[in-house]
Amino acid sequence: MSLKEQFEAAVAASKQLPERPDNMTLLKLYALYKQGSAGDVEGSRPGFTDMVGRAKFDAWAGLKGTSQDEAQQQYIDLIDSLK
C-alpha cells in the first residue's frame, strides 16, 4: 500500500476512533492533515475574534517546511496510536 493510500485509510479511520481525542491532539491531527494534503500554510492569520481559526492556523503554520510525505506519515502514526 502506498503512503497516499495509507494516509487516506488513516483519514477514514480518524472518523471511527473509539473516543474523541483531546483538543491539542485534534489540533495536531488537523495540522498534519492540512500539511500532508495541501503543503505549507498560505494566506493571512485569522483575526483576534476567530480563536478557533487562529489556533488551527498556528498549528498548521508550526509545520511549515515539513514535507507532505513526512506529515502524512506522522498523521498515520498518530491515528494508529489513538486506535
N, CA, C and O atoms as CSV, one atom per row, in Angstrom:
chain,resi,resn,atom,element,x,y,z
A,1,MET,N,N,0.851,-1.175,0.000
A,1,MET,CA,C,0.000,0.000,0.000
A,1,MET,C,C,0.899,1.242,0.000
A,1,MET,O,O,1.839,1.332,0.790
A,2,SER,N,N,0.610,2.183,-0.877
A,2,SER,CA,C,1.417,3.394,-0.971
A,2,SER,C,C,1.148,4.312,0.223
A,2,SER,O,O,0.164,4.144,0.944
A,3,LEU,N,N,2.028,5.269,0.414
A,3,LEU,CA,C,1.867,6.221,1.519
A,3,LEU,C,C,0.548,6.984,1.378
A,3,LEU,O,O,-0.158,7.212,2.360
A,4,LYS,N,N,0.227,7.373,0.138
A,4,LYS,CA,C,-1.018,8.114,-0.116
A,4,LYS,C,C,-2.235,7.267,0.287
A,4,LYS,O,O,-3.172,7.778,0.899
A,5,GLU,N,N,-2.217,5.984,-0.055
A,5,GLU,CA,C,-3.325,5.090,0.300
A,5,GLU,C,C,-3.406,4.896,1.815
A,5,GLU,O,O,-4.497,4.855,2.384
A,6,GLN,N,N,-2.242,4.776,2.465
A,6,GLN,CA,C,-2.220,4.639,3.923
A,6,GLN,C,C,-2.770,5.901,4.589
A,6,GLN,O,O,-3.497,5.831,5.580
A,7,PHE,N,N,-2.408,7.060,4.022
A,7,PHE,CA,C,-2.884,8.344,4.535
A,7,PHE,C,C,-4.406,8.437,4.417
A,7,PHE,O,O,-5.087,8.831,5.364
A,8,GLU,N,N,-4.929,8.074,3.255
A,8,GLU,CA,C,-6.378,8.110,3.041
A,8,GLU,C,C,-7.098,7.133,3.977
A,8,GLU,O,O,-8.184,7.433,4.473
A,9,ALA,N,N,-6.494,5.972,4.216
A,9,ALA,CA,C,-7.078,4.997,5.144
A,9,ALA,C,C,-7.069,5.557,6.572
A,9,ALA,O,O,-8.018,5.351,7.329
A,10,ALA,N,N,-5.996,6.261,6.932
A,10,ALA,CA,C,-5.912,6.861,8.269
A,10,ALA,C,C,-6.941,7.972,8.434
A,10,ALA,O,O,-7.514,8.133,9.512
A,11,VAL,N,N,-7.177,8.736,7.375
A,11,VAL,CA,C,-8.202,9.786,7.424
A,11,VAL,C,C,-9.568,9.148,7.667
A,11,VAL,O,O,-10.348,9.643,8.480
A,12,ALA,N,N,-9.857,8.062,6.974
A,12,ALA,CA,C,-11.125,7.347,7.169
A,12,ALA,C,C,-11.200,6.787,8.590
A,12,ALA,O,O,-12.250,6.853,9.230
A,13,ALA,N,N,-10.091,6.236,9.082
A,13,ALA,CA,C,-10.061,5.670,10.433
A,13,ALA,C,C,-10.233,6.752,11.500
A,13,ALA,O,O,-10.736,6.476,12.589
A,14,SER,N,N,-9.820,7.968,11.193
A,14,SER,CA,C,-9.928,9.060,12.177
A,14,SER,C,C,-11.385,9.367,12.519
A,14,SER,O,O,-11.682,9.883,13.597
A,15,LYS,N,N,-12.276,9.049,11.607
A,15,LYS,CA,C,-13.704,9.305,11.837
A,15,LYS,C,C,-14.354,8.198,12.670
A,15,LYS,O,O,-15.512,8.318,13.070
A,16,GLN,N,N,-13.604,7.113,12.933
A,16,GLN,CA,C,-14.152,5.970,13.665
A,16,GLN,C,C,-13.335,5.632,14.909
A,16,GLN,O,O,-13.310,4.484,15.352
A,17,LEU,N,N,-12.667,6.642,15.467
A,17,LEU,CA,C,-11.881,6.398,16.678
A,17,LEU,C,C,-12.805,6.039,17.835
A,17,LEU,O,O,-13.934,6.527,17.894
A,18,PRO,N,N,-12.347,5.200,18.751
A,18,PRO,CA,C,-13.202,4.772,19.863
A,18,PRO,C,C,-13.656,5.936,20.765
A,18,PRO,O,O,-14.760,5.908,21.308
A,19,GLU,N,N,-12.803,6.947,20.918
A,19,GLU,CA,C,-13.210,8.128,21.689
A,19,GLU,C,C,-12.600,9.370,21.067
A,19,GLU,O,O,-11.583,9.308,20.376
A,20,ARG,N,N,-13.246,10.502,21.330
A,20,ARG,CA,C,-12.800,11.774,20.759
A,20,ARG,C,C,-11.491,12.200,21.428
A,20,ARG,O,O,-11.413,12.260,22.655
A,21,PRO,N,N,-10.454,12.498,20.617
A,21,PRO,CA,C,-9.186,12.954,21.201
A,21,PRO,C,C,-9.344,14.324,21.863
A,21,PRO,O,O,-10.301,15.048,21.590
A,22,ASP,N,N,-8.392,14.669,22.737
A,22,ASP,CA,C,-8.435,15.985,23.380
A,22,ASP,C,C,-8.139,17.069,22.333
A,22,ASP,O,O,-7.693,16.768,21.226
A,23,ASN,N,N,-8.391,18.318,22.697
A,23,ASN,CA,C,-8.276,19.424,21.747
A,23,ASN,C,C,-6.863,19.583,21.172
A,23,ASN,O,O,-6.710,19.898,19.991
A,24,MET,N,N,-5.838,19.369,21.989
A,24,MET,CA,C,-4.465,19.514,21.489
A,24,MET,C,C,-4.163,18.434,20.439
A,24,MET,O,O,-3.489,18.703,19.444
A,25,THR,N,N,-4.658,17.229,20.663
A,25,THR,CA,C,-4.455,16.150,19.688
A,25,THR,C,C,-5.245,16.438,18.415
A,25,THR,O,O,-4.770,16.174,17.311
A,26,LEU,N,N,-6.447,16.979,18.573
A,26,LEU,CA,C,-7.243,17.339,17.398
A,26,LEU,C,C,-6.542,18.406,16.566
A,26,LEU,O,O,-6.547,18.345,15.336
A,27,LEU,N,N,-5.941,19.383,17.239
A,27,LEU,CA,C,-5.197,20.422,16.520
A,27,LEU,C,C,-4.011,19.817,15.771
A,27,LEU,O,O,-3.730,20.190,14.633
A,28,LYS,N,N,-3.323,18.886,16.417
A,28,LYS,CA,C,-2.174,18.225,15.783
A,28,LYS,C,C,-2.642,17.428,14.557
A,28,LYS,O,O,-2.007,17.468,13.503
A,29,LEU,N,N,-3.759,16.704,14.708
A,29,LEU,CA,C,-4.313,15.961,13.572
A,29,LEU,C,C,-4.673,16.896,12.421
A,29,LEU,O,O,-4.372,16.619,11.260
A,30,TYR,N,N,-5.326,18.011,12.765
A,30,TYR,CA,C,-5.720,18.989,11.750
A,30,TYR,C,C,-4.495,19.499,11.007
A,30,TYR,O,O,-4.467,19.520,9.776
A,31,ALA,N,N,-3.471,19.912,11.771
A,31,ALA,CA,C,-2.270,20.484,11.165
A,31,ALA,C,C,-1.562,19.465,10.281
A,31,ALA,O,O,-1.142,19.790,9.171
A,32,LEU,N,N,-1.428,18.235,10.767
A,32,LEU,CA,C,-0.770,17.194,9.967
A,32,LEU,C,C,-1.574,16.877,8.709
A,32,LEU,O,O,-1.002,16.660,7.640
A,33,TYR,N,N,-2.905,16.849,8.837
A,33,TYR,CA,C,-3.751,16.586,7.674
A,33,TYR,C,C,-3.566,17.677,6.621
A,33,TYR,O,O,-3.368,17.391,5.440
A,34,LYS,N,N,-3.633,18.924,7.068
A,34,LYS,CA,C,-3.508,20.041,6.128
A,34,LYS,C,C,-2.124,20.066,5.480
A,34,LYS,O,O,-2.005,20.281,4.274
A,35,GLN,N,N,-1.078,19.845,6.281
A,35,GLN,CA,C,0.284,19.840,5.750
A,35,GLN,C,C,0.460,18.672,4.785
A,35,GLN,O,O,1.106,18.810,3.747
A,36,GLY,N,N,-0.114,17.527,5.130
A,36,GLY,CA,C,0.021,16.341,4.289
A,36,GLY,C,C,-0.781,16.411,3.006
A,36,GLY,O,O,-0.418,15.779,2.014
A,37,SER,N,N,-1.870,17.171,3.011
A,37,SER,CA,C,-2.711,17.229,1.819
A,37,SER,C,C,-2.518,18.508,1.003
A,37,SER,O,O,-2.684,18.484,-0.216
A,38,ALA,N,N,-2.168,19.626,1.653
A,38,ALA,CA,C,-2.072,20.896,0.931
A,38,ALA,C,C,-0.684,21.524,0.960
A,38,ALA,O,O,-0.411,22.444,0.189
A,39,GLY,N,N,0.199,21.045,1.835
A,39,GLY,CA,C,1.523,21.646,1.933
A,39,GLY,C,C,1.530,22.804,2.917
A,39,GLY,O,O,0.660,22.903,3.783
A,40,ASP,N,N,2.524,23.681,2.776
A,40,ASP,CA,C,2.679,24.794,3.716
A,40,ASP,C,C,1.461,25.716,3.726
A,40,ASP,O,O,0.795,25.914,2.710
A,41,VAL,N,N,1.196,26.270,4.906
A,41,VAL,CA,C,0.074,27.181,5.097
A,41,VAL,C,C,0.238,28.417,4.223
A,41,VAL,O,O,1.348,28.910,4.027
A,42,GLU,N,N,-0.878,28.909,3.704
A,42,GLU,CA,C,-0.886,30.123,2.900
A,42,GLU,C,C,-1.962,31.047,3.439
A,42,GLU,O,O,-2.837,30.620,4.192
A,43,GLY,N,N,-1.897,32.304,3.056
A,43,GLY,CA,C,-2.909,33.257,3.479
A,43,GLY,C,C,-2.524,33.927,4.778
A,43,GLY,O,O,-1.442,33.704,5.322
A,44,SER,N,N,-3.431,34.752,5.261
A,44,SER,CA,C,-3.141,35.500,6.478
A,44,SER,C,C,-3.789,34.847,7.687
A,44,SER,O,O,-4.772,34.115,7.572
A,45,ARG,N,N,-3.225,35.125,8.831
A,45,ARG,CA,C,-3.711,34.572,10.098
A,45,ARG,C,C,-5.081,35.174,10.417
A,45,ARG,O,O,-5.266,36.384,10.284
A,46,PRO,N,N,-6.041,34.350,10.836
A,46,PRO,CA,C,-7.367,34.880,11.183
A,46,PRO,C,C,-7.287,35.925,12.295
A,46,PRO,O,O,-6.338,35.949,13.078
A,47,GLY,N,N,-8.288,36.773,12.345
A,47,GLY,CA,C,-8.315,37.851,13.328
A,47,GLY,C,C,-8.488,37.369,14.761
A,47,GLY,O,O,-8.758,36.196,15.016
A,48,PHE,N,N,-8.326,38.297,15.678
A,48,PHE,CA,C,-8.365,38.012,17.114
A,48,PHE,C,C,-9.687,37.386,17.558
A,48,PHE,O,O,-9.706,36.585,18.493
A,49,THR,N,N,-10.780,37.740,16.904
A,49,THR,CA,C,-12.087,37.238,17.329
A,49,THR,C,C,-12.341,35.796,16.890
A,49,THR,O,O,-13.242,35.143,17.418
A,50,ASP,N,N,-11.565,35.296,15.938
A,50,ASP,CA,C,-11.713,33.909,15.457
A,50,ASP,C,C,-10.666,33.036,16.148
A,50,ASP,O,O,-9.651,32.679,15.550
A,51,MET,N,N,-10.922,32.698,17.408
A,51,MET,CA,C,-9.919,31.963,18.186
A,51,MET,C,C,-9.677,30.549,17.665
A,51,MET,O,O,-8.543,30.071,17.665
A,52,VAL,N,N,-10.737,29.882,17.222
A,52,VAL,CA,C,-10.582,28.523,16.701
A,52,VAL,C,C,-9.776,28.553,15.397
A,52,VAL,O,O,-8.830,27.784,15.229
A,53,GLY,N,N,-10.150,29.428,14.496
A,53,GLY,CA,C,-9.428,29.556,13.231
A,53,GLY,C,C,-7.976,29.933,13.444
A,53,GLY,O,O,-7.087,29.461,12.736
A,54,ARG,N,N,-7.748,30.786,14.426
A,54,ARG,CA,C,-6.396,31.224,14.758
A,54,ARG,C,C,-5.559,30.056,15.292
A,54,ARG,O,O,-4.400,29.892,14.912
A,55,ALA,N,N,-6.149,29.259,16.163
A,55,ALA,CA,C,-5.441,28.099,16.722
A,55,ALA,C,C,-5.108,27.097,15.620
A,55,ALA,O,O,-4.009,26.543,15.592
A,56,LYS,N,N,-6.057,26.865,14.713
A,56,LYS,CA,C,-5.815,25.945,13.597
A,56,LYS,C,C,-4.699,26.467,12.698
A,56,LYS,O,O,-3.808,25.719,12.297
A,57,PHE,N,N,-4.762,27.764,12.387
A,57,PHE,CA,C,-3.743,28.374,11.540
A,57,PHE,C,C,-2.364,28.246,12.180
A,57,PHE,O,O,-1.397,27.876,11.514
A,58,ASP,N,N,-2.277,28.552,13.473
A,58,ASP,CA,C,-0.994,28.490,14.184
A,58,ASP,C,C,-0.438,27.071,14.218
A,58,ASP,O,O,0.764,26.868,14.050
A,59,ALA,N,N,-1.326,26.076,14.439
A,59,ALA,CA,C,-0.887,24.676,14.473
A,59,ALA,C,C,-0.342,24.261,13.105
A,59,ALA,O,O,0.692,23.599,13.012
A,60,TRP,N,N,-1.046,24.654,12.055
A,60,TRP,CA,C,-0.607,24.318,10.697
A,60,TRP,C,C,0.686,25.056,10.361
A,60,TRP,O,O,1.602,24.469,9.784
A,61,ALA,N,N,0.768,26.331,10.716
A,61,ALA,CA,C,1.965,27.125,10.434
A,61,ALA,C,C,3.186,26.558,11.159
A,61,ALA,O,O,4.313,26.710,10.687
A,62,GLY,N,N,2.970,25.910,12.292
A,62,GLY,CA,C,4.060,25.305,13.044
A,62,GLY,C,C,4.734,24.165,12.299
A,62,GLY,O,O,5.848,23.774,12.645
A,63,LEU,N,N,4.080,23.633,11.289
A,63,LEU,CA,C,4.642,22.524,10.496
A,63,LEU,C,C,5.275,23.006,9.193
A,63,LEU,O,O,5.662,22.198,8.348
A,64,LYS,N,N,5.380,24.331,9.034
A,64,LYS,CA,C,5.936,24.883,7.793
A,64,LYS,C,C,7.311,24.288,7.532
A,64,LYS,O,O,8.155,24.223,8.427
A,65,GLY,N,N,7.523,23.857,6.304
A,65,GLY,CA,C,8.796,23.259,5.928
A,65,GLY,C,C,8.803,21.742,6.019
A,65,GLY,O,O,9.709,21.093,5.495
A,66,THR,N,N,7.789,21.161,6.689
A,66,THR,CA,C,7.682,19.704,6.769
A,66,THR,C,C,7.173,19.194,5.422
A,66,THR,O,O,6.211,19.736,4.878
A,67,SER,N,N,7.809,18.160,4.883
A,67,SER,CA,C,7.368,17.639,3.590
A,67,SER,C,C,5.985,17.002,3.732
A,67,SER,O,O,5.586,16.580,4.818
A,68,GLN,N,N,5.272,16.945,2.625
A,68,GLN,CA,C,3.939,16.343,2.650
A,68,GLN,C,C,4.033,14.864,3.017
A,68,GLN,O,O,3.193,14.360,3.762
A,69,ASP,N,N,5.037,14.169,2.507
A,69,ASP,CA,C,5.197,12.752,2.829
A,69,ASP,C,C,5.450,12.553,4.321
A,69,ASP,O,O,4.882,11.653,4.939
A,70,GLU,N,N,6.304,13.395,4.890
A,70,GLU,CA,C,6.606,13.286,6.318
A,70,GLU,C,C,5.364,13.577,7.167
A,70,GLU,O,O,5.106,12.887,8.153
A,71,ALA,N,N,4.601,14.598,6.779
A,71,ALA,CA,C,3.381,14.940,7.501
A,71,ALA,C,C,2.361,13.805,7.401
A,71,ALA,O,O,1.692,13.481,8.383
A,72,GLN,N,N,2.243,13.203,6.220
A,72,GLN,CA,C,1.316,12.084,6.051
A,72,GLN,C,C,1.717,10.920,6.949
A,72,GLN,O,O,0.855,10.298,7.570
A,73,GLN,N,N,3.018,10.613,7.029
A,73,GLN,CA,C,3.480,9.508,7.860
A,73,GLN,C,C,3.218,9.797,9.345
A,73,GLN,O,O,2.813,8.904,10.089
A,74,GLN,N,N,3.447,11.038,9.771
A,74,GLN,CA,C,3.177,11.410,11.164
A,74,GLN,C,C,1.687,11.303,11.479
A,74,GLN,O,O,1.310,10.885,12.574
A,75,TYR,N,N,0.836,11.683,10.514
A,75,TYR,CA,C,-0.613,11.572,10.686
A,75,TYR,C,C,-1.012,10.104,10.860
A,75,TYR,O,O,-1.777,9.757,11.759
A,76,ILE,N,N,-0.483,9.259,9.991
A,76,ILE,CA,C,-0.770,7.815,10.057
A,76,ILE,C,C,-0.352,7.254,11.409
A,76,ILE,O,O,-1.110,6.519,12.042
A,77,ASP,N,N,0.857,7.602,11.854
A,77,ASP,CA,C,1.373,7.115,13.138
A,77,ASP,C,C,0.506,7.593,14.302
A,77,ASP,O,O,0.238,6.835,15.234
A,78,LEU,N,N,0.069,8.853,14.246
A,78,LEU,CA,C,-0.760,9.396,15.330
A,78,LEU,C,C,-2.117,8.704,15.381
A,78,LEU,O,O,-2.599,8.371,16.463
A,79,ILE,N,N,-2.734,8.486,14.230
A,79,ILE,CA,C,-4.028,7.785,14.182
A,79,ILE,C,C,-3.866,6.364,14.728
A,79,ILE,O,O,-4.701,5.892,15.500
A,80,ASP,N,N,-2.787,5.686,14.321
A,80,ASP,CA,C,-2.535,4.316,14.824
A,80,ASP,C,C,-2.409,4.301,16.340
A,80,ASP,O,O,-2.876,3.365,16.988
A,81,SER,N,N,-1.785,5.323,16.914
A,81,SER,CA,C,-1.605,5.370,18.368
A,81,SER,C,C,-2.919,5.653,19.105
A,81,SER,O,O,-3.045,5.351,20.291
A,82,LEU,N,N,-3.898,6.237,18.396
A,82,LEU,CA,C,-5.181,6.572,19.029
A,82,LEU,C,C,-6.198,5.441,18.938
A,82,LEU,O,O,-7.230,5.480,19.608
A,83,LYS,N,N,-5.916,4.441,18.120
A,83,LYS,CA,C,-6.875,3.323,17.937
A,83,LYS,C,C,-6.945,2.458,19.169
A,83,LYS,O,O,-7.693,1.480,19.195
